[in-house]
Amino acid sequence: MFESGGIVYAATEQGLSISTDGGVTYTNYSSDQGLGSPGANDVYASGGQVYVATRSGGVSITSDGGASFTTYTTGEGLGSDRVQGVFASGSTVYAATSGGMSIGTLP
């Protein structure tokens, strides 16, 4: 779970849940909305971007509150599509995968 600017983000077995009212209600986002896989292991938010470590679909990133996601997988260089943790600093994204640590720079 991660909180930023009064918004609560939770990684769940069903995907990413976002609450804009301090955790009273949540909206869930899954692969139906473009998340890399239905389940999420970790979430990090910074500067209007939300980074989701998915269970089997790489790292999914949204900058519009979950309306759309861009997903990065082994095809873009991740060590594995199974991502346990994610963190970002500036345009650099760190992903803890089952294939080791992956570090990438977003355009």
Residue, then its C-alpha position, 0 to 999 in steps of 0.5 A: m500500500f502506498e499513499s501520496g497526496g491523499i490518494v491511497y494505492a493498494a496492490t491486490e490479488q485482483g490488481l491495483s486499487i485506488s482510493t481518492d477519499g482516504g480509503v473509504t472507497y476504492t476503484n479496482y484496475s486489472s488487466d481489463q483496464g490494461l494492467g499487465s496482469p490481473g494481480a499486483n505485488d507492489v505499487y509506487a506513486s510519484g509525480g503523477q505517475v503510478y508504477v505497478a509491479t504485476r505478478s506475471g505481466g511486468v511493470s505497468i505505469t499509468s499517468d492518468g489515474g488508471a484510465s490507461f497503462t503502459t506495460y514493460t516486460t521482458g521484451e523491453g529488458l526486464g529480468s522477468d515478467r514476475v515483478q515483486g517490487v517497484f520504485a522510481s526516482g525521476s525517470t529511472v525505474y527500479a524493478a525487483t523481478s524473479g530474474g534479478m534487479s532491472i533498472g530502466t529509464l523512461p523516455 
